[in-house]
Amino acid sequence: MPPKHGPWRAHIVLHDVAERQIEAMSDADREVLDAAIVRLSLDHRVGTRVEGKLEWEYRDDRIRIVYIPTVVGTIILVAYVEVD
């Protein structure tokens, strides 16, 4: 019997700075960013921890996201985003 729900995801919270950055993006850039945020919500360890800080950073070809996960990864605060 198939499961009744999808995989577990962390709750994503956007800092004011990230919200303003996203509001200024084109729809195409938001679509690319959305896919990356979904990946983070499924596993915050896809990024790398910034040495000596609480922040983590996720990068791929076009995206940079700076975020802070809670200890157990149930909430992720997205502090900064870029889409090139």
Backbone as JSON Lines, residues from 0, in Angstrom:
{"i":0,"aa":"M","n":[0.85,-1.17,0.0],"ca":[0.0,0.0,0.0],"c":[0.9,1.25,0.0]}
{"i":1,"aa":"P","n":[0.66,2.21,-0.9],"ca":[1.5,3.41,-0.98],"c":[1.3,4.3,0.24]}
{"i":2,"aa":"P","n":[2.34,5.08,0.59],"ca":[2.19,5.99,1.74],"c":[1.14,7.04,1.46]}
{"i":3,"aa":"K","n":[0.54,7.57,2.53],"ca":[-0.54,8.55,2.38],"c":[-0.02,9.97,2.28]}
{"i":4,"aa":"H","n":[1.28,10.16,2.43],"ca":[1.84,11.51,2.36],"c":[3.23,11.44,1.73]}
{"i":5,"aa":"G","n":[3.73,12.6,1.32],"ca":[5.05,12.67,0.72],"c":[6.13,12.67,1.77]}
{"i":6,"aa":"P","n":[7.36,12.88,1.34],"ca":[8.48,12.88,2.29],"c":[8.4,14.05,3.26]}
{"i":7,"aa":"W","n":[9.04,13.87,4.42],"ca":[9.1,14.91,5.44],"c":[9.87,16.1,4.9]}
{"i":8,"aa":"R","n":[9.42,17.33,5.24],"ca":[10.11,18.55,4.83],"c":[10.23,19.5,6.01]}
{"i":9,"aa":"A","n":[11.33,20.25,6.02],"ca":[11.51,21.28,7.03],"c":[10.65,22.49,6.65]}
{"i":10,"aa":"H","n":[10.31,23.27,7.64],"ca":[9.57,24.51,7.43],"c":[10.58,25.59,7.03]}
{"i":11,"aa":"I","n":[10.35,26.26,5.92],"ca":[11.25,27.3,5.42],"c":[10.71,28.66,5.85]}
{"i":12,"aa":"V","n":[11.57,29.46,6.48],"ca":[11.22,30.82,6.9],"c":[12.16,31.76,6.18]}
{"i":13,"aa":"L","n":[11.62,32.81,5.59],"ca":[12.43,33.78,4.85],"c":[12.71,35.01,5.71]}
{"i":14,"aa":"H","n":[13.97,35.39,5.8],"ca":[14.35,36.64,6.45],"c":[13.86,37.78,5.57]}
{"i":15,"aa":"D","n":[13.68,38.97,6.15],"ca":[13.2,40.13,5.39],"c":[14.07,40.41,4.15]}
{"i":16,"aa":"V","n":[15.37,40.28,4.29],"ca":[16.28,40.52,3.17],"c":[15.99,39.54,2.03]}
{"i":17,"aa":"A","n":[15.86,38.27,2.36],"ca":[15.57,37.26,1.34],"c":[14.21,37.51,0.69]}
{"i":18,"aa":"E","n":[13.22,37.9,1.47],"ca":[11.9,38.21,0.91],"c":[11.98,39.33,-0.12]}
{"i":19,"aa":"R","n":[12.72,40.39,0.2],"ca":[12.88,41.5,-0.75],"c":[13.61,41.06,-2.0]}
{"i":20,"aa":"Q","n":[14.62,40.23,-1.84],"ca":[15.36,39.73,-3.0],"c":[14.45,38.91,-3.9]}
{"i":21,"aa":"I","n":[13.64,38.07,-3.32],"ca":[12.74,37.22,-4.1],"c":[11.67,38.06,-4.8]}
{"i":22,"aa":"E","n":[11.14,39.06,-4.11],"ca":[10.14,39.94,-4.72],"c":[10.67,40.64,-5.96]}
{"i":23,"aa":"A","n":[11.97,40.95,-5.97],"ca":[12.58,41.66,-7.1],"c":[12.95,40.73,-8.26]}
{"i":24,"aa":"M","n":[12.84,39.42,-8.08],"ca":[13.23,38.46,-9.12],"c":[12.16,38.3,-10.17]}
{"i":25,"aa":"S","n":[12.6,37.86,-11.33],"ca":[11.66,37.5,-12.4],"c":[10.99,36.17,-12.04]}
{"i":26,"aa":"D","n":[9.89,35.88,-12.71],"ca":[9.21,34.6,-12.47],"c":[10.11,33.42,-12.78]}
{"i":27,"aa":"A","n":[10.91,33.53,-13.84],"ca":[11.82,32.44,-14.22],"c":[12.87,32.2,-13.13]}
{"i":28,"aa":"D","n":[13.4,33.27,-12.56],"ca":[14.38,33.13,-11.48],"c":[13.74,32.54,-10.23]}
{"i":29,"aa":"R","n":[12.52,32.94,-9.93],"ca":[11.81,32.38,-8.77],"c":[11.58,30.89,-8.93]}
{"i":30,"aa":"E","n":[11.29,30.47,-10.16],"ca":[11.06,29.05,-10.41],"c":[12.33,28.23,-10.15]}
{"i":31,"aa":"V","n":[13.47,28.76,-10.59],"ca":[14.75,28.09,-10.34],"c":[15.04,28.06,-8.84]}
{"i":32,"aa":"L","n":[14.82,29.16,-8.17],"ca":[15.06,29.25,-6.73],"c":[14.13,28.32,-5.96]}
{"i":33,"aa":"D","n":[12.89,28.23,-6.38],"ca":[11.92,27.38,-5.69],"c":[12.38,25.92,-5.67]}
{"i":34,"aa":"A","n":[12.91,25.44,-6.78],"ca":[13.39,24.06,-6.83],"c":[14.52,23.85,-5.82]}
{"i":35,"aa":"A","n":[15.41,24.82,-5.69],"ca":[16.52,24.71,-4.73],"c":[16.0,24.74,-3.3]}
{"i":36,"aa":"I","n":[15.01,25.57,-3.02],"ca":[14.46,25.65,-1.67],"c":[13.75,24.35,-1.3]}
{"i":37,"aa":"V","n":[13.11,23.72,-2.26],"ca":[12.49,22.42,-2.01],"c":[13.58,21.4,-1.64]}
{"i":38,"aa":"R","n":[14.7,21.41,-2.36],"ca":[15.81,20.5,-2.03],"c":[16.29,20.74,-0.59]}
{"i":39,"aa":"L","n":[16.43,22.01,-0.21],"ca":[16.84,22.33,1.16],"c":[15.82,21.84,2.18]}
{"i":40,"aa":"S","n":[14.55,21.97,1.87],"ca":[13.51,21.55,2.82],"c":[13.54,20.04,3.04]}
{"i":41,"aa":"L","n":[14.0,19.3,2.05],"ca":[14.07,17.84,2.18],"c":[15.33,17.4,2.93]}
{"i":42,"aa":"D","n":[16.43,18.16,2.77],"ca":[17.67,17.83,3.46],"c":[18.57,19.05,3.49]}
{"i":43,"aa":"H","n":[18.67,19.71,4.64],"ca":[19.47,20.93,4.72],"c":[20.96,20.66,4.55]}
{"i":44,"aa":"R","n":[21.36,19.42,4.6],"ca":[22.78,19.09,4.46],"c":[23.26,19.06,3.01]}
{"i":45,"aa":"V","n":[22.4,19.44,2.06],"ca":[22.85,19.52,0.67],"c":[23.82,20.69,0.5]}
{"i":46,"aa":"G","n":[23.77,21.64,1.41],"ca":[24.71,22.76,1.41],"c":[25.93,22.42,2.25]}
{"i":47,"aa":"T","n":[26.78,23.42,2.43],"ca":[27.97,23.24,3.25],"c":[27.96,24.27,4.37]}
{"i":48,"aa":"R","n":[28.45,23.86,5.51],"ca":[28.49,24.77,6.66],"c":[29.64,25.75,6.49]}
{"i":49,"aa":"V","n":[29.36,27.02,6.76],"ca":[30.39,28.05,6.71],"c":[31.26,27.89,7.96]}
{"i":50,"aa":"E","n":[32.54,27.7,7.77],"ca":[33.45,27.41,8.88],"c":[33.39,28.49,9.96]}
{"i":51,"aa":"G","n":[33.19,28.04,11.2],"ca":[33.18,28.95,12.34],"c":[31.9,29.74,12.51]}
{"i":52,"aa":"K","n":[30.86,29.44,11.75],"ca":[29.6,30.2,11.82],"c":[28.42,29.24,11.91]}
{"i":53,"aa":"L","n":[27.25,29.82,12.19],"ca":[26.01,29.03,12.18],"c":[25.47,28.84,10.77]}
{"i":54,"aa":"E","n":[25.88,29.72,9.86],"ca":[25.31,29.71,8.51],"c":[25.78,28.52,7.69]}
{"i":55,"aa":"W","n":[24.91,28.15,6.79],"ca":[25.22,27.16,5.76],"c":[25.05,27.85,4.43]}
{"i":56,"aa":"E","n":[25.65,27.3,3.39],"ca":[25.54,27.88,2.06],"c":[25.28,26.77,1.05]}
{"i":57,"aa":"Y","n":[24.28,27.02,0.2],"ca":[23.98,26.09,-0.88],"c":[24.26,26.82,-2.19]}
{"i":58,"aa":"R","n":[25.0,26.17,-3.08],"ca":[25.29,26.73,-4.41],"c":[25.09,25.66,-5.46]}
{"i":59,"aa":"D","n":[24.61,26.1,-6.61],"ca":[24.67,25.27,-7.8],"c":[25.01,26.2,-8.96]}
{"i":60,"aa":"D","n":[24.74,25.82,-10.17],"ca":[25.16,26.61,-11.33],"c":[24.68,28.06,-11.29]}
{"i":61,"aa":"R","n":[23.45,28.29,-10.86],"ca":[22.87,29.64,-10.92],"c":[22.46,30.21,-9.57]}
{"i":62,"aa":"I","n":[22.51,29.42,-8.52],"ca":[21.89,29.81,-7.26],"c":[22.89,29.85,-6.11]}
{"i":63,"aa":"R","n":[22.69,30.8,-5.22],"ca":[23.39,30.83,-3.94],"c":[22.36,31.15,-2.87]}
{"i":64,"aa":"I","n":[22.3,30.31,-1.84],"ca":[21.38,30.51,-0.72],"c":[22.18,30.41,0.57]}
{"i":65,"aa":"V","n":[22.06,31.41,1.41],"ca":[22.68,31.38,2.74],"c":[21.54,31.13,3.72]}
{"i":66,"aa":"Y","n":[21.69,30.12,4.58],"ca":[20.6,29.74,5.47],"c":[21.13,29.23,6.8]}
{"i":67,"aa":"I","n":[20.23,29.18,7.77],"ca":[20.56,28.68,9.11],"c":[19.5,27.64,9.47]}
{"i":68,"aa":"P","n":[19.9,26.37,9.57],"ca":[18.95,25.34,10.0],"c":[18.92,25.23,11.52]}
{"i":69,"aa":"T","n":[17.79,24.81,12.06],"ca":[17.75,24.52,13.49],"c":[18.55,23.25,13.74]}
{"i":70,"aa":"V","n":[18.79,22.95,15.0],"ca":[19.63,21.81,15.35],"c":[19.13,20.51,14.72]}
{"i":71,"aa":"V","n":[17.85,20.28,14.76],"ca":[17.32,19.04,14.19],"c":[16.82,19.23,12.75]}
{"i":72,"aa":"G","n":[17.0,20.41,12.2],"ca":[16.66,20.66,10.8],"c":[15.18,20.78,10.51]}
{"i":73,"aa":"T","n":[14.36,21.07,11.51],"ca":[12.92,21.18,11.27],"c":[12.52,22.55,10.75]}
{"i":74,"aa":"I","n":[13.34,23.56,11.02],"ca":[13.09,24.92,10.52],"c":[14.38,25.42,9.89]}
{"i":75,"aa":"I","n":[14.25,26.05,8.73],"ca":[15.39,26.61,8.04],"c":[15.1,28.09,7.78]}
{"i":76,"aa":"L","n":[15.97,28.95,8.3],"ca":[15.86,30.39,8.07],"c":[16.71,30.73,6.86]}
{"i":77,"aa":"V","n":[16.08,31.17,5.78],"ca":[16.8,31.58,4.58],"c":[17.11,33.06,4.74]}
{"i":78,"aa":"A","n":[18.42,33.37,4.81],"ca":[18.85,34.73,5.08],"c":[19.15,35.52,3.82]}
{"i":79,"aa":"Y","n":[19.6,34.86,2.76],"ca":[20.08,35.56,1.57],"c":[19.96,34.63,0.38]}
{"i":80,"aa":"V","n":[19.55,35.18,-0.77],"ca":[19.45,34.38,-2.0],"c":[20.01,35.15,-3.18]}
{"i":81,"aa":"E","n":[20.55,34.45,-4.15],"ca":[21.0,35.01,-5.42],"c":[20.63,34.03,-6.52]}
{"i":82,"aa":"V","n":[20.22,34.55,-7.64],"ca":[20.04,33.75,-8.85],"c":[20.7,34.5,-9.98]}
{"i":83,"aa":"D","n":[21.64,33.85,-10.66],"ca":[22.36,34.5,-11.79],"c":[21.72,34.11,-13.09]}
